[in-house]
Amino acid sequence: MNSILKHGNIIFLHTSTIKGKNECKLKIAVINLTTTTKKLSTVIHILFFRKGKSYQSSSPSAKAVLSSPSGSSVPRGALDTIGLLMKLGRVRNIVVVAGAGISTASGIPDFRTPGTGLYANLAKYDIPYPEAIFNIDYFSDNPHPFFSLAKELFPGHHCPNYVHYFIRMLHQKGLLLRMYTQNIDGLEKLCGIPDDKLVEAHGSFATAACHLCYTPYPAEEAKQAIMNGNVPICTFCAGAVKPNVVFFGEDLPEKYFQHAEDFPKADLLMIMGTSLKIEPFASLVNTVKSTVPRLLLNRDPVGPFERRPLRRADYMELGDLSDSVRKLAEILGWHTEIQDLMNNYICWV
């Protein structure tokens, strides 16, 4: 069975052939019309099917491969595959799900990395367990540990990094449907991602309110009190005021629930720098359609990416997040534009 797709000067010829009773091989032939010979320049082996069930193998023969000019073949990895889909215009509504790992290159520790993560360095606050510092019941009894930590967490000490600007570039290219972030550092907004494209699932320091009666409180006054070692007090009920970051035991912000159509509409899900440990945020990655590609850019496999075999539309690139994102930007031809964005931004830290 054959089909033809033309994109600019490139023709993509899709052919599927039956080999034996239980195996079907799908090929995509890429023909460059700008060459005088119009020779077949690339053959990509995408998938194998056995008995109607897909599988992924670590052997080069069962991965996507790209023919080089010398005629040799090299494995086609996750970044190449997703990059190809993006360059072909096959994805136009990208949802990004991000965690603390996207900000480590800005000098902000993540939460769970042994030795360097935030939870591994809280002994000085004399709390019963690490997560207590973000527990609303513990805060009600003793707000001082959080306020001591908040002095370090308040935005203004760090600058966006390459990963943030890559996501902004997704927006500038008209590809970003929405970004869902667990982070409270404000670096997404600082790099220029518009508010209507951003869901800060765990709140932010931009506003403040009483933790008991929820009466709003001037955010700047709350910050000044905290920075001076004081506890801001609600003028209505005398409860402790805190920035509107979401603690364990609190509801997620209303905006989290305002875009229920995002994930069913997405045609690519990018998951970056997260352990996918905190619910309900962690379950967001399971709400896209099963045929939608999911790309994990992370230090380690997490969530559904820990299972083997992976879902057919799942892709992973493990290692340093900044390096992985830079590689993808280079595949897309965006690296220079991102560097220009970064060079034009003045960070007053």
C-alpha positions in Angstrom: 0.0 0.0 0.0 1.5 3.3 -1.1 0.8 7.0 -0.4 2.5 10.2 -1.4 3.0 13.4 0.6 4.7 16.5 -1.0 6.3 19.1 1.3 8.1 21.9 -0.5 10.8 20.3 -2.7 10.5 17.0 -0.9 8.3 14.1 -1.7 7.6 11.5 1.0 6.6 8.1 -0.5 5.1 5.8 2.1 5.3 2.1 1.2 4.3 -0.9 3.3 5.2 -4.4 2.3 4.2 -7.8 3.8 7.0 -10.1 4.7 5.7 -13.5 5.7 2.5 -14.0 7.5 3.1 -12.0 10.7 5.4 -9.1 9.8 4.8 -5.8 8.1 7.6 -3.4 7.3 6.8 0.3 6.8 9.2 2.5 4.9 9.2 6.2 4.1 11.2 7.1 1.0 12.3 10.7 0.9 13.0 12.1 -2.6 14.6 15.4 -3.0 13.3 17.2 -6.1 16.1 19.7 -6.0 18.6 17.1 -7.2 19.0 16.6 -10.9 18.9 12.8 -10.7 15.9 12.8 -8.3 17.5 9.8 -6.6 16.2 8.3 -3.5 18.2 10.1 -0.8 16.9 8.7 2.4 15.2 5.6 3.6 13.8 5.5 7.1 12.7 2.2 8.7 10.2 3.5 11.2 8.4 0.5 12.8 8.1 -3.2 12.7 4.8 -5.0 13.5 4.5 -8.6 14.5 1.1 -10.2 14.9 -0.5 -6.8 14.9 1.5 -5.6 18.0 4.2 -3.0 17.9 7.5 -3.3 19.6 10.7 -1.3 20.0 14.2 -2.9 19.9 17.6 -1.6 20.9 19.1 -3.1 17.8 19.9 -0.6 15.0 17.9 -2.7 12.5 14.7 -2.2 14.4 15.1 1.5 15.0 14.6 4.4 12.7 17.8 4.8 10.6 19.0 7.5 8.3 21.1 6.9 5.2 24.2 9.2 5.2 25.7 10.6 2.0 28.4 7.9 2.2 25.8 5.2 2.1 26.2 4.0 5.6 23.3 4.0 8.1 23.2 5.5 11.6 20.5 5.0 14.2 17.8 7.5 14.2 17.1 8.6 17.9 14.3 10.2 19.7 15.4 13.8 19.0 15.9 13.1 15.2 12.5 11.5 15.0 10.6 14.3 16.9 12.7 16.9 15.0 11.6 15.4 11.7 7.9 15.5 12.7 8.2 19.1 13.7 10.1 20.1 10.6 7.4 18.4 8.4 4.7 20.4 10.2 3.1 17.3 11.6 2.8 18.9 15.1 1.2 22.2 15.7 -0.2 22.0 19.2 2.7 21.2 21.6 2.0 20.9 25.3 5.1 21.1 27.6 5.0 19.6 31.1 8.0 20.7 33.1 9.5 20.3 36.6 12.3 21.6 38.7 14.9 20.1 36.4 14.5 22.8 33.8 15.8 25.4 36.3 18.9 23.6 37.6 21.0 25.2 34.9 20.0 28.5 36.3 21.5 27.5 39.7 18.2 26.5 41.4 18.4 23.0 42.9 15.7 20.5 42.1 13.9 18.7 45.0 14.9 15.0 44.9 18.4 14.6 43.5 20.4 12.8 46.3 23.0 15.1 47.9 22.2 18.3 45.9 18.4 18.4 45.9 16.4 20.8 48.1 15.0 18.0 50.2 18.5 16.7 51.0 19.6 20.0 52.4 16.9 21.0 54.9 18.5 19.8 58.2 19.2 23.4 59.3 15.4 24.0 59.5 14.8 21.3 62.1 11.7 19.9 60.5 10.4 16.3 61.1 10.6 15.3 57.4 11.7 17.2 54.3 8.2 17.6 52.8 7.0 19.2 56.0 8.4 22.5 54.9 5.7 22.6 52.2 2.9 21.0 54.3 0.0 23.3 55.0 -0.8 21.7 58.4 2.8 22.0 59.5 2.9 25.6 58.3 -0.1 26.4 60.4 1.7 25.2 63.5 5.2 26.6 62.6 5.5 28.9 59.6 9.1 29.9 60.4 11.0 27.1 58.5 9.1 27.9 55.3 9.7 31.7 55.6 13.4 31.1 56.2 13.6 29.0 53.1 11.4 31.5 51.1 14.2 34.1 51.4 16.2 31.9 49.0 13.3 30.9 46.8 11.8 34.3 46.0 12.3 35.2 42.4 15.0 37.7 41.5 18.1 35.7 42.2 18.3 33.7 39.0 18.0 34.1 35.2 16.3 31.9 32.6 18.5 29.4 30.8 18.6 27.8 27.4 15.7 25.4 28.2 13.3 28.2 29.1 14.2 30.0 25.8 13.7 26.9 23.8 10.1 26.8 25.2 9.7 30.5 24.4 10.8 29.7 20.8 8.1 27.1 20.6 5.7 29.9 21.3 7.3 32.3 18.8 7.0 29.6 16.1 3.3 29.2 16.9 3.7 25.7 18.2 3.1 26.0 21.9 -0.4 25.2 22.9 0.4 25.5 26.7 3.1 25.0 29.2 2.3 23.3 32.5 5.1 24.0 35.1 5.5 22.7 38.6 8.0 25.5 39.2 7.5 28.5 41.5 10.7 30.4 40.4 8.9 32.6 37.8 11.6 32.0 35.1 9.1 31.0 32.5 7.5 34.5 32.6 10.9 36.1 32.9 12.0 34.7 29.6 8.9 35.9 27.8 6.4 33.1 27.8 3.0 34.8 27.8 0.7 34.4 30.8 -2.0 32.9 28.6 0.3 30.1 27.4 1.5 29.3 31.0 -0.2 27.3 33.8 1.8 27.5 37.0 0.3 24.4 38.5 1.9 24.9 41.9 1.3 28.6 42.1 3.8 31.4 42.3 5.2 34.2 44.5 3.4 36.8 42.4 0.5 37.0 44.8 -0.1 36.3 48.5 -3.0 35.5 50.8 -3.9 34.4 54.3 -3.6 30.6 54.5 -6.6 30.4 56.8 -9.3 32.8 55.4 -7.6 33.3 51.9 -8.0 37.1 52.2 -5.6 38.6 49.6 -2.6 40.4 50.9 -0.2 42.8 49.0 2.5 40.5 47.6 5.3 43.1 48.0 4.4 43.8 51.6 4.5 40.0 52.3 7.9 39.8 50.6 9.4 42.6 52.6 8.1 41.1 55.9 9.6 37.7 55.0 12.9 39.2 53.9 13.1 41.0 57.2 12.6 37.8 59.2 9.0 38.6 60.1 5.7 36.6 59.6 3.2 38.7 57.6 -0.2 38.6 59.5 -3.6 38.8 58.0 -5.5 41.9 59.0 -8.8 40.1 58.9 -8.3 36.9 60.9 -4.7 37.3 62.2 -3.6 34.1 60.4 -0.2 33.8 58.8 0.0 35.1 55.2 2.1 33.2 52.7 2.8 33.6 49.0 0.3 31.7 46.8 2.5 28.7 46.2 0.7 25.4 46.5 1.5 23.4 49.6 0.7 19.7 50.3 -2.9 19.6 51.4 -4.0 22.7 49.4 -6.0 22.9 46.2 -4.4 23.6 42.9 -5.0 27.1 41.4 -8.1 27.6 39.4 -6.2 28.1 36.2 -5.0 24.5 36.4 -8.5 23.4 35.6 -9.4 26.0 33.0 -7.7 24.3 30.0 -9.3 20.9 30.0 -9.1 20.7 26.2 -5.3 21.1 26.0 -4.3 17.5 26.4 -6.9 16.0 24.1 -6.0 18.6 21.5 -2.2 18.1 21.8 -0.3 16.5 18.9 3.0 16.4 20.8 3.7 16.2 24.5 7.2 17.3 25.8 8.0 16.2 29.3 11.1 17.9 30.8 13.0 17.8 34.1 10.5 16.2 36.3 10.3 13.2 38.6 6.5 12.8 38.0 6.0 12.0 41.7 3.5 14.6 42.7 -0.2 14.1 41.9 -2.4 15.2 40.2 0.3 16.9 38.1 2.1 13.6 37.4 -1.0 12.1 35.8 -1.3 14.9 33.2 1.1 13.0 30.9 -1.4 10.1 30.6 -4.3 12.3 29.3 -3.1 12.8 25.7 -4.4 10.4 23.0 -2.6 7.1 22.8 -1.4 7.9 19.3 0.2 11.2 20.3 4.0 11.2 20.5 5.4 11.8 24.0 9.0 12.9 24.3 10.7 12.7 27.7 13.8 14.9 28.2 15.1 13.9 31.6 18.0 12.6 33.6 16.2 9.3 34.3 13.1 7.5 33.1 10.0 8.4 35.1 6.3 7.6 35.2 5.1 5.7 32.2 8.6 5.8 30.7 9.9 3.4 33.4 7.8 0.6 31.8 9.1 -1.8 29.1 8.4 -1.9 26.4 7.6 1.7 25.8 4.3 2.8 24.2 4.8 2.9 20.5 4.6 6.7 20.4 6.9 7.3 23.4 10.5 8.6 23.0 13.2 9.3 25.5 16.4 11.3 25.5 18.2 10.8 28.8 21.1 12.8 30.2 21.8 16.5 30.8 18.6 18.4 29.9 20.3 21.5 28.6 22.4 19.3 26.2 19.4 17.4 25.0 17.4 20.6 24.3 20.3 22.2 22.6 20.6 19.1 20.3 16.9 19.3 19.4 17.2 23.0 18.7 20.1 22.3 16.4 18.1 19.7 14.6 15.3 22.2 14.1 17.7 24.9 13.0 16.7 27.2 15.9 19.9 27.3 17.9 21.1 30.7 16.6 17.7 32.3 17.1 17.6 31.0 20.7 21.1 32.4 21.3 19.9 35.8 20.0 17.0 35.8 22.4 19.3 35.1 25.3 21.8 37.7 24.2 19.1 40.3 23.9 17.8 39.6 27.4 19.4 41.6 30.2 19.3 39.7 33.5 19.8 42.0 36.5 20.9 39.4 38.9 
